């Protein structure tokens, strides 16, 4: 019952760790590594096209859910 109090927690230092050898860090994470405007435009266009497909997929899935709920309601109406 009369044990020692727990040791205080040790926190990480507030700075980021140094980069590992062999890696080139040129900017913040997630930033494109190229500086060519054409490459950046193509990367942005590809990203936007992927989002359009995601939205289309979610929309079609939602339409089917609504259709199944309506079919269920009609089949079970008195």
MDTraj code that builds the backbone (N, CA, C; nanometers):
import mdtraj as md
import numpy as np

residues = "UNK UNK UNK UNK UNK UNK UNK UNK UNK UNK UNK UNK UNK UNK UNK UNK UNK UNK UNK UNK UNK UNK UNK UNK UNK UNK UNK UNK UNK UNK UNK UNK UNK UNK UNK UNK UNK UNK UNK UNK UNK UNK UNK UNK UNK UNK UNK UNK UNK UNK UNK UNK UNK UNK UNK UNK UNK UNK UNK UNK UNK UNK UNK UNK UNK UNK UNK UNK UNK UNK UNK UNK UNK UNK UNK UNK UNK UNK".split()
xyz = np.array([
    [0.0809, -0.1197, 0.0000],
    [0.0000, 0.0000, 0.0000],
    [0.0844, 0.1250, 0.0000],
    [0.1946, 0.1278, 0.0655],
    [0.2752, 0.2491, 0.0763],
    [0.3874, 0.2521, -0.0243],
    [0.3602, 0.2145, -0.1508],
    [0.4649, 0.2100, -0.2531],
    [0.5112, 0.3490, -0.2942],
    [0.6090, 0.3484, -0.3800],
    [0.6618, 0.4746, -0.4300],
    [0.5660, 0.5356, -0.5320],
    [0.5636, 0.6689, -0.5434],
    [0.4771, 0.7311, -0.6452],
    [0.5323, 0.7017, -0.7848],
    [0.4446, 0.7020, -0.8860],
    [0.4922, 0.6737, -1.0226],
    [0.5853, 0.7840, -1.0718],
    [0.6737, 0.7438, -1.1608],
    [0.7671, 0.8400, -1.2194],
    [0.6905, 0.9366, -1.3094],
    [0.7333, 1.0630, -1.3173],
    [0.6642, 1.1573, -1.4061],
    [0.6822, 1.1152, -1.5520],
    [0.5808, 1.1469, -1.6337],
    [0.5854, 1.1136, -1.7760],
    [0.6897, 1.1980, -1.8462],
    [0.7587, 1.1355, -1.9381],
    [0.8564, 1.2088, -2.0171],
    [0.7959, 1.2371, -2.1535],
    [0.8007, 1.3614, -2.1959],
    [0.7418, 1.4037, -2.3216],
    [0.8496, 1.4135, -2.4281],
    [0.8057, 1.4036, -2.5512],
    [0.8989, 1.4194, -2.6626],
    [0.9475, 1.5631, -2.6685],
    [1.0640, 1.5829, -2.7270],
    [1.1081, 1.7214, -2.7456],
    [1.0187, 1.7921, -2.8469],
    [1.0030, 1.9229, -2.8376],
    [0.9106, 1.9946, -2.9262],
    [0.9564, 2.0017, -3.0708],
    [1.0795, 1.9696, -3.1020],
    [1.1264, 1.9810, -3.2408],
    [1.1128, 1.8480, -3.3130],
    [1.1163, 1.8533, -3.4458],
    [1.1046, 1.7337, -3.5285],
    [1.2372, 1.6591, -3.5286],
    [1.2331, 1.5273, -3.5467],
    [1.3588, 1.4520, -3.5538],
    [1.4330, 1.4856, -3.6826],
    [1.5653, 1.4713, -3.6820],
    [1.6412, 1.5017, -3.8048],
    [1.6070, 1.4009, -3.9134],
    [1.6180, 1.4411, -4.0415],
    [1.5861, 1.3485, -4.1507],
    [1.6830, 1.2308, -4.1518],
    [1.6317, 1.1175, -4.1959],
    [1.7157, 0.9981, -4.2036],
    [1.8129, 1.0118, -4.3192],
    [1.9244, 0.9433, -4.3116],
    [2.0207, 0.9508, -4.4227],
    [1.9611, 0.8906, -4.5502],
    [1.9917, 0.9537, -4.6616],
    [1.9467, 0.9037, -4.7905],
    [1.8165, 0.9644, -4.8385],
    [1.7424, 1.0346, -4.7554],
    [1.6166, 1.0953, -4.7969],
    [1.6364, 1.2443, -4.8199],
    [1.5711, 1.2959, -4.9212],
    [1.5783, 1.4379, -4.9514],
    [1.4489, 1.5039, -4.9069],
    [1.4546, 1.5863, -4.8059],
    [1.3370, 1.6586, -4.7576],
    [1.3471, 1.8018, -4.8070],
    [1.2547, 1.8389, -4.8949],
    [1.2609, 1.9720, -4.9537],
    [1.1457, 2.0613, -4.9136],
    [1.0467, 2.0115, -4.8448],
    [0.9334, 2.0952, -4.8105],
    [0.8453, 2.0270, -4.7081],
    [0.7319, 2.0885, -4.6807],
    [0.6403, 2.0282, -4.5840],
    [0.5825, 1.8977, -4.6371],
    [0.5377, 1.8092, -4.5465],
    [0.4807, 1.6833, -4.5930],
    [0.3573, 1.7057, -4.6785],
    [0.3429, 1.6279, -4.7836],
    [0.2276, 1.6392, -4.8712],
    [0.2465, 1.7390, -4.9842],
    [0.3530, 1.8155, -4.9810],
    [0.3771, 1.9135, -5.0867],
    [0.4375, 1.8432, -5.2080],
    [0.3995, 1.8835, -5.3284],
    [0.4583, 1.8205, -5.4470],
    [0.6068, 1.8490, -5.4546],
    [0.6845, 1.7500, -5.4975],
    [0.8299, 1.7649, -5.5010],
    [0.8764, 1.8361, -5.6277],
    [0.7904, 1.8481, -5.7286],
    [0.8309, 1.9126, -5.8532],
    [0.7980, 2.0613, -5.8476],
    [0.8746, 2.1384, -5.9216],
    [0.8501, 2.2824, -5.9292],
    [0.7985, 2.3221, -6.0663],
    [0.7921, 2.2266, -6.1582],
    [0.7434, 2.2546, -6.2929],
    [0.5930, 2.2833, -6.2866],
    [0.5470, 2.3994, -6.3359],
    [0.4039, 2.4310, -6.3285],
    [0.3166, 2.3307, -6.4032],
    [0.3671, 2.2763, -6.5137],
    [0.2887, 2.1789, -6.5901],
    [0.2687, 2.0501, -6.5099],
    [0.3731, 2.0052, -6.4412],
    [0.3622, 1.8854, -6.3579],
    [0.2652, 1.9085, -6.2423],
    [0.2706, 2.0273, -6.1827],
    [0.1788, 2.0591, -6.0726],
    [0.0346, 2.0632, -6.1223],
    [0.0129, 2.1193, -6.2407],
    [-0.1214, 2.1263, -6.2958],
    [-0.1753, 1.9860, -6.3249],
    [-0.0903, 1.8997, -6.3794],
    [-0.1332, 1.7627, -6.4076],
    [-0.1641, 1.6859, -6.2792],
    [-0.0834, 1.7073, -6.1767],
    [-0.1088, 1.6395, -6.0494],
    [-0.2402, 1.6869, -5.9881],
    [-0.2670, 1.8170, -5.9950],
    [-0.3920, 1.8711, -5.9415],
    [-0.5119, 1.8209, -6.0217],
    [-0.4965, 1.8133, -6.1533],
    [-0.6055, 1.7639, -6.2375],
    [-0.6353, 1.6172, -6.2071],
    [-0.5321, 1.5376, -6.1862],
    [-0.5511, 1.3965, -6.1513],
    [-0.6220, 1.3826, -6.0175],
    [-0.5843, 1.4660, -5.9214],
    [-0.6477, 1.4623, -5.7896],
    [-0.7953, 1.4997, -5.7995],
    [-0.8257, 1.6033, -5.8754],
    [-0.9649, 1.6467, -5.8905],
    [-1.0484, 1.5414, -5.9633],
    [-0.9891, 1.4771, -6.0636],
    [-1.0613, 1.3725, -6.1362],
    [-1.0934, 1.2557, -6.0432],
    [-1.0018, 1.2210, -5.9544],
    [-1.0262, 1.1138, -5.8583],
    [-1.1411, 1.1515, -5.7656],
    [-1.1462, 1.2756, -5.7214],
    [-1.2564, 1.3211, -5.6362],
    [-1.3904, 1.3144, -5.7091],
    [-1.3912, 1.3483, -5.8382],
    [-1.5154, 1.3405, -5.9160],
    [-1.5663, 1.1972, -5.9187],
    [-1.4772, 1.0995, -5.9379],
    [-1.5189, 0.9588, -5.9383],
    [-1.5709, 0.9166, -5.8013],
    [-1.5071, 0.9647, -5.6943],
    [-1.5562, 0.9338, -5.5591],
    [-1.6976, 0.9877, -5.5401],
    [-1.7187, 1.1140, -5.5762],
    [-1.8524, 1.1738, -5.5606],
    [-1.9562, 1.0998, -5.6444],
    [-1.9211, 1.0613, -5.7658],
    [-2.0138, 0.9868, -5.8505],
    [-2.0484, 0.8517, -5.7876],
    [-1.9484, 0.7845, -5.7336],
    [-1.9730, 0.6562, -5.6687],
    [-2.0645, 0.6696, -5.5481],
    [-2.0377, 0.7694, -5.4644],
    [-2.1239, 0.7915, -5.3470],
    [-2.2662, 0.8273, -5.3890],
    [-2.2797, 0.9085, -5.4923],
    [-2.4118, 0.9475, -5.5399],
    [-2.4900, 0.8257, -5.5887],
    [-2.4259, 0.7423, -5.6710],
    [-2.4946, 0.6245, -5.7228],
    [-2.5297, 0.5269, -5.6106],
    [-2.4409, 0.5116, -5.5132],
    [-2.4706, 0.4256, -5.3994],
    [-2.5917, 0.4798, -5.3232],
    [-2.5959, 0.6107, -5.3011],
    [-2.7087, 0.6714, -5.2302],
    [-2.8394, 0.6552, -5.3047],
    [-2.8365, 0.6687, -5.4358],
    [-2.9573, 0.6513, -5.5165],
    [-3.0106, 0.5089, -5.5000],
    [-2.9215, 0.4109, -5.4983],
    [-2.9651, 0.2726, -5.4825],
    [-3.0242, 0.2483, -5.3436],
    [-2.9641, 0.3060, -5.2417],
    [-3.0188, 0.2901, -5.1062],
    [-3.1599, 0.3479, -5.1004],
    [-3.1797, 0.4670, -5.1556],
    [-3.3125, 0.5287, -5.1557],
    [-3.4113, 0.4426, -5.2344],
    [-3.3676, 0.3889, -5.3473],
    [-3.4566, 0.3045, -5.4280],
    [-3.4971, 0.1787, -5.3516],
    [-3.4023, 0.1146, -5.2825],
    [-3.4362, -0.0060, -5.2062],
    [-3.5316, 0.0256, -5.0911],
    [-3.5125, 0.1394, -5.0258],
    [-3.6038, 0.1784, -4.9179],
    [-3.7439, 0.2032, -4.9745],
    [-3.7529, 0.2686, -5.0898],
    [-3.8837, 0.2940, -5.1496],
    [-3.9502, 0.1636, -5.1940],
    [-3.8745, 0.0713, -5.2514],
    [-3.9310, -0.0581, -5.2901],
    [-3.9817, -0.1320, -5.1686],
    [-3.9039, -0.1306, -5.0598],
    [-3.9461, -0.1959, -4.9357],
    [-4.0755, -0.1335, -4.8838],
    [-4.0836, 0.0005, -4.8878],
    [-4.2039, 0.0681, -4.8385],
    [-4.3262, 0.0333, -4.9225],
    [-4.3110, 0.0265, -5.0529],
    [-4.4242, -0.0054, -5.1399],
    [-4.4673, -0.1501, -5.1215],
    [-4.3709, -0.2401, -5.1076],
    [-4.4038, -0.3834, -5.0940],
    [-4.4719, -0.4132, -4.9603],
    [-4.4437, -0.3327, -4.8563],
    [-4.4979, -0.3598, -4.7252],
    [-4.6122, -0.2648, -4.6876],
    [-4.6602, -0.1860, -4.7809],
    [-4.7738, -0.0957, -4.7530],
    [-4.9017, -0.1759, -4.7460],
    [-4.9933, -0.1297, -4.6639],
    [-5.1229, -0.1998, -4.6497],
    [-5.2269, -0.1447, -4.7427],
])
top = md.Topology()
chain = top.add_chain()
for i, resn in enumerate(residues, 1):
    res = top.add_residue(resn, chain, resSeq=i)
    for name in ("N", "CA", "C"):
        top.add_atom(name, md.element.get_by_symbol(name[0]), res)
traj = md.Trajectory(xyz[None], top)
